[in-house]
Amino acid sequence: MEDLSLHILDIVENSIRAGSSKVEVNLEEKKEEGILLLNINDNGSGMDMETLNIVSSPFYSSKQSKNFGLGISLLKQAALETEGSFEINSKEGIGTELKAEFKNEHPDMKPLGDIMLTIKMLRLSHPEIEFLYSNGSNSK
Amino acid sequence: MKLKPEDLKKISEKMEASTNLRSGAGRAKITVHMGTCGIATGARDIMKAFLDELEASGKKDILFTTTGCAGLCSHEPMATIEIKGESPVKYVHLTKDKVKEIFEQHVIKGNIVEKSALGRGSERVG
């Protein structure tokens, strides 16, 4: 993926295919710490513990029965390459919460890209789904 | 910067004025493949190109939707065009120029653009 907005589009498409009716995307820039935080929460089908433990591995895909493949591992890689962090939590029947932390000044940090185009395309192609997007900065 | 619910509503209303997205019985359906492979190779721009064509045409009987990976990752970005009563046609290695031609020729006039098509059929069985 060239930029973070494409990663976000990919992850939210996963949420949609997992049956979500509501997806929240939050980007928060902590300027003094040089950190960009990405949170994506959905109310989709969620994953069991076994799936959750291996979902961020690039060598795992279960396209036969599940709704994800390489996308989560690529986002995790993008975060870890900046010496950031990645965390994913999920409960079956409740939803999935993903947190990625990026070190903004790291040379391997990807550009944000056209995040508004990502949100617009999601909104237009899935009008039945509630998308909440916020992008803020915190200089404290 | 925050995108407020009313902004999203405006975006949605703008498109709903000219298209009938994912609902009702359309004459034609456009499906863009938005798996990881598709997105990595430009599916978002292909999606935008189709939506721009759709909006410009003013047609209200064309459905638009997205789907995941079709298992043909090396052919991405891809889209499937389905005219009511006919087999779906899969288009591969899409560009904005190809989208324009496919929309004008196949979606509007019903003529398959063979040079850009992989073939008839769908990856979903049953």
HADDOCK unambig.tbl for C-alpha pairs under 7 A between the chains (distance, minus, plus):
assign (segid A and resid 1 and name CA) (segid B and resid 40 and name CA) 4.97 0.50 0.50
assign (segid A and resid 6 and name CA) (segid B and resid 39 and name CA) 6.63 0.50 0.50
assign (segid A and resid 10 and name CA) (segid B and resid 35 and name CA) 6.83 0.50 0.50
assign (segid A and resid 10 and name CA) (segid B and resid 36 and name CA) 5.78 0.50 0.50
assign (segid A and resid 10 and name CA) (segid B and resid 39 and name CA) 6.74 0.50 0.50
assign (segid A and resid 70 and name CA) (segid B and resid 36 and name CA) 6.78 0.50 0.50
assign (segid A and resid 71 and name CA) (segid B and resid 36 and name CA) 5.60 0.50 0.50
assign (segid A and resid 123 and name CA) (segid B and resid 12 and name CA) 6.75 0.50 0.50
assign (segid A and resid 124 and name CA) (segid B and resid 12 and name CA) 5.97 0.50 0.50
assign (segid A and resid 125 and name CA) (segid B and resid 21 and name CA) 6.94 0.50 0.50
assign (segid A and resid 125 and name CA) (segid B and resid 64 and name CA) 6.73 0.50 0.50
assign (segid A and resid 125 and name CA) (segid B and resid 65 and name CA) 5.59 0.50 0.50
assign (segid A and resid 125 and name CA) (segid B and resid 66 and name CA) 6.78 0.50 0.50
assign (segid A and resid 127 and name CA) (segid B and resid 12 and name CA) 6.95 0.50 0.50
assign (segid A and resid 133 and name CA) (segid B and resid 3 and name CA) 6.07 0.50 0.50
assign (segid A and resid 134 and name CA) (segid B and resid 2 and name CA) 4.96 0.50 0.50
assign (segid A and resid 134 and name CA) (segid B and resid 3 and name CA) 6.19 0.50 0.50
assign (segid A and resid 135 and name CA) (segid B and resid 1 and name CA) 5.43 0.50 0.50
assign (segid A and resid 135 and name CA) (segid B and resid 2 and name CA) 5.48 0.50 0.50
assign (segid A and resid 136 and name CA) (segid B and resid 1 and name CA) 5.92 0.50 0.50
